[in-house]
Amino acid sequence: MIKPRLLTLGGLGLAVLLLIGIAAVWLAQQSRQDQQWVAHSLELEARMTQLQFMVRSVEGSQRSYLLTGDKEYLETFDKALADIPPLAAEIADRTADNPAQQRAIDQLRPLLDRLPNFRNAIGMADAGDRAGAMEQVRTGRGRELGEQVDDILRGMKAEEERLLAERSAASRGTQLWLVAITIAGLLAIALVAAVAVLMVRRSTAAMQAMQRELALANEGLEAMVAERTADLQEANDEIQRYAYIVSHDLRSPLVNIMGFTSELEHLRDAVFERLGSLRERVPDETAEADETLKADFAEALGFIKTSIDKMDRLIHAILTLARQGRREFKAEAIDTTALLQRMADAMAHQAQERGAEIRIGRLPPLTSDRLALEQIFSNLLDNALKYLRDGTPGEIEVSGRVTATGHVYEVRDNGRGIDPKDRGRVFELFRRSGVQDRPGEGIGLAHVRALVRRLGGTIALESALGQGSVFRITLPRTWADSSQRTAR
C-alpha cells in the first residue's frame, strides 16, 4: 500500500515542481528584461552626464588655455571636442525608441555642432591677438551655449529617471510575484512531503543507522585531516628552522671573507707603497704598468665587496622571512580604514617627493593580526611609490568591499605596470620584474604572499606594462589559527 501511495505523491510533487519551474522561468526572464531596461536607463544617465562634462571641458579648457597658454589645456580641449560627436551619436541611437528623447536630441544637435567655433578664439590667441580672443570669450556666448546644452541634458536625464522609476517598479513587482509563486510552491511541496514522511515512518530506523555510520566515517575523516594538518605544520616548522640555520651558517664564512678582504686592502696599500719607494730608488719604466695593476686590484676588490654586501642583504632577508614564519599571530579587532590612513600619512612626505597621491577609501574592518596587515600593505604601498611612471602624477588608491568569500582589499596604482608573463614570478623569493633601477632584494611580494596565506587569504595581480597594477587581497573576516580551524 505504501509504494503506490508514494508513487502518487511523487507524481503530485513532480507536477507541482513542473508548474513552479515553468512559472519561475517565465518570471525570471521577465525580471531579467526589467533589469536590462533598468541598466539601460542607468547607462544612458551616465552617458548624458559624461556628455555634460565634456561640453563643460571644451569651454573650461578653452578659457584656461587662453589665460595660461598651457598646451595641456589645448590637448584636453581637442580630446573633448573629438569625443563629443560619437558620444552624442550613441545617446541618440540608444534613445531611438523614445520620441520625447529624440525631440531633445534634435534640439541638442545644432548646439553641439557649434562647439567647434570655440576654436576661433584659440586661433586668434595663437595668431597673437590674445586680447581679441579674451574679448570673444567675455561675450558669454560660450557659457550660454553650455547652459543650453545642460538644460537639454537635464531634461533628458529627468525623462530617463522617470523611466527608471517605472522600470524599477515593474522589476520589483515581477520579483514579488516570483517570490510569491516560489513560497506557494514550497508550501505545496512541504504538504506533500509531510504526508510522505508519515507514510515512510518505518524507514527512519534504517536511515538513522546510516547516519550513525556516516558520523563515524566523518569523525575518522576529521582525525585524518587534523593529522595531515599537523604533519604539514611540522614540515613548515622544519623548513623555517632549516632556513634559520642555513642563514646563520652562511653568515660565518661571509664574515671571514669580509675580514680577509679588509686585510687584502691593507696589504694592497702596503705593497704598492713599497713598490713606489723602490721605484724612487731605482727608476724603471714599469710605473704605468704598476698603476694599471693597482687599478685592476682596486676594481677586483670592489667587485668582491659588492658581492659581499649583496650576499649579506640576501642572508638578512632569509633571516627576516624565517623569523616572520615563526612568529605567533594574534587576532584582534582592527579598523583597517584607520590603519591604512596612518600608513598613508606616514608616507605622505615620500609621496609628495614623488609627485604622488595616496587615497584610502572606506575599508571593511577585520579581526586579524595587526602586524601582519601592516607589513602586507606597507610593502604594497611602498612598491606602488617605488615604481611610478616618470612624468606622470602618481595615483595610488586603496579600496575594499565585502563579498561572499571574504573581505576584498585592492591596492591600485597608475605606475609602470608589470608584464603579464612576470605576474607569477614577482611573488617568488629574490625574483623581480622589469628594469632593475630601483633598490630592493626581491623579497617584498614574496613576504606579502606568505603573510596573506598565513592569514587564510589569497592575493592576485592584474597589471599591464604602462597601465598600472591592481593587487587584490581576499581575507577572512575573522582569522583563526590552524589549531582553531581544526577544532571547529
Phi, psi and omega in degrees: 000323184294319186296312178300319179296321177298320178297319179297313178298320179298319177296319178297315178298320179297320179296318178298315179299320180297315179296317178298318181298316180297313180296319182294320179297315181297314180294324178295319177296317179297318179297321178297318178296317179300317180294326177295321177293322176299313178298323178301314180295318180297318179295320179296319177299320179295319179295320180294319176299319178297320179295319176302314181298319182293320179297317177296325179295323178300310182294314183294317181291327175297313181296318181295322180294318181293328180282322188250333185076008181288124182295337179297324178292327177293321176296318178298318179300310182297319181295315180297319180296325180284329184277340185294311183302311180295326179292318178296321178296322178296316179298317179298318181294321185278353175248019183298336182273002185239105182301322181297318179292325179294324176295321177294322177298320179297327176285331185281325187303310181298329178293317179293328179294341180273350183300322178302341179296340177301337182289341182300314180296323178296319178297320178297318180295317180296332179278357176106353181264065182293326179295318178295322179296317180292325177296322178295324178291323183294343178299337178083004181294325178294316179295322179295320177298316179299320180293323177296316178298318179300316181298315181296314182293326176297320177296319178295320179293325177296321177297318179292325177294323176297313179297323179298318179297317179297315183291324177295319179296318178297319180296317179296321178298317179297318179294323177296318176298319180297317178296317182298314180295321179297317180296317179299318179295321179295321178296319178296318179294322179297322178295315178297320181294321180298317177297319181295323179297320179296328184278339183248027181303326183294339182274355184293327181299314179296321180295319179296322177298318178297321179295322178297317178298319179296321179298318177298318179296320179295320178300318177296321179295318179298322178296319178297318179296316179299318180295318179295321179296319178297319178298316180295320179295319178296319178296319179295318178298322180294320178297319179297316179297320180297315179298320181295316181292316182298317181296323177293319180294327178289326184292328182299305177296331179295321177297320178298316180299318179297320179295314180294327178295320177296319178295322178298323178296315178296318179297320178300313181298319181293318182297312183286333174292320178293318178299322180295320181291323178294323182292327178293327179281318182235087181301138175218189185255020184258010183300315181295319179296323179295321179295320177297316179297320180296320178294318179296320180298316180295321179296317179298316178296325178296317177299318181297314182294322177298316179295321178298316180299317180296317179298321180295320178294320180295318178296319178298322178296318179298317179298319180298314179296321180295318180294319179295324180293335182264352181288138178277127178281150178230120182280135175208157179289129187232129170276096186294329178298312179294320180300311181291326179294321177297320179295318179296320178296322179293332180264006186300317181296316178298318180295320180296320178297325180272000181068041184236161177231133178251121180246130179249120179276187177282117187248141177290140181287164182224160164246104188202191180272119185297313183297320178298317179296319178299318180292321180299305187283331177293321176297316181293318179293321179297318177297318180298320177289326185290323188248046173285158176279134178295135177083000180240125178302129183284136176233115180238127185227134175247124180229167181206159178203163179256129178236177180293334183266352181149191178266128183253130177238134181239132173248109187246138177220167178247037184277209185298325187083170183232134177302133181307327181289346180256007184297326180280322187288336182294341178269359180272151183294132177065019178248135180229165184236150174077195181290129184269067180251016177234146181293149178157160182246000179078033179243347187301305183288329175296320178295318179300312181297320180297318180293318180299318179295320178296332177276005178081021183243188179226157177228138180227158183231133170237124184197157173210150182301129177077004184236011178082184184219154174228115174262121185247117182248128176247122183233149175292148181300322179232120180275142173222142181288173187299325181293323179289320178295324180292321180297323178290000000 
